[in-house]
């Protein structure tokens, strides 16, 4: 039996190492990604959730970097003052700042290894513990924005950007962009004065996609943008607050129960060693590296700068939209970040075509407040995202028969249809559930991502919907078919239909 298990583990390891990996479950190539992180409290929480979704994308690298909020110092007592005005004002001159160390990332991957034997009962696509550990590197961490020298982390990113796989490589920026900037600078230094430079430049710009949560150092603006203007950048500066420290202000009160202690307690407690490391309010677990712990005791949790919180309330996962964008739930957002998905909605800049941003251009109507809301393109998915997280927490400890799994939703009519004004369009899906759960199906119009401004009439019954178009309007409509099971933690999947009326 031991020999058989060893061979199985080897097979899974080799499958996970393939640079063109496809999922066994849907035979679709998974997006490649590298995570760069400064190890902040909310990075730890995002990292834990990211590991629970590691079957949905191909993790190429896990890189520790620095940021304006977290840097190690050079060990020589060299003083440093931030280039970023907020950090400069708060902390002034420092020799290090709130550094959590580097061991935390190994500890989390090792905890993942402990639950891995149970996770693969639910998906064979989870990478092995050893596969993930082999992809951990330390990047540029001495100071905020430090990019003067090559590091194991920057060398690793450089290698992946230059490899023979031309598929998109999503570079997640949870801290500063400095380690990515160093990798790019090293490529530029090596090739700029050679005949290969144009080919190398085009190759890197073709495959690299930077998903950044704010600017947490100045290296993007000072180096990447001027020298690599054609690299695609997805920039999230508003919507991420739905999952960050200010979530009580960004999320409508009606959705707060999905972030509060009663719900979070079911996820993080008694679900094995990985989720035991998840930080929550009043959990008695002081975050590493914090100068002032305002989280672990209930006395401080009830009244701090972010609001008033109860025990086990959600603290923050501000970086989670970066990997949630990569999870294929049927919304097709990987094809175009402007159409919206679990990672929010980012619209192409009118003046910088390689850049997609949130803000005014990506504002969605919030039905809870009856206003346009810069965060709602992310907030609207919170019930589905949080229930999905809860279901995956059960995967850490439960057999397949005792946990919930997402429904399978397929379009049985074309997803993209051209219609004329006055026509009626029929859309239909098929939906099944691996657990035999009952399914609830609805169809709705995602008005903000279409250009159609007429009063189209959408009528749905079961897995079929009809859309009747007025005779005097043209434009595109996005119809979302949403299917939710009735499991203990309901899971939701989608199909998107795009109707081009002309």
Secondary structure, 3 states (H helix, E strand, C coil): CHHHHHHHHHHHHHHHHCCCCECCCCCCECCEEEEEECCCHHHHHHHHHHHHCCCCCEEEEEEECCCCCCECCCCCCCCEECCCHHHHHHHCEECCECCCCCHHHHHHHHHHHHHHHHHCCCCCCCCCHHHHHCCEEECCCCCCCCCCCCCHHHHHHHHHHCCCCCCCEEEEECCCCHHHHHHHHHHHHHHCCCCCHHHHHHHHHHHEEEEEECCCCCHHHHHHHHHCCCCEEEEECCHHHHHCCCHHHHCCHHHHHHCCHHHHHHHHCCCCCCHHHCCECCCCCCCCCCCCCCCCCHHHHCCECCECCCCCCECCCCCHHHHHCCCCCCCCCCCCHHHCECCECCEECCCCCCEEECCHHHCEEECCCCEEECCHHHHCCHHHHHHHHHHHHHHCCCCHHHCCCCEEEEECCCCEEEECCCCEEEEEEEEEECCCCCEEEEEEECHHHCCCCCCCEEEEECCEEEEECCCCCCEEEEEEEEEEECCCCCCEEEEEEEEEEC
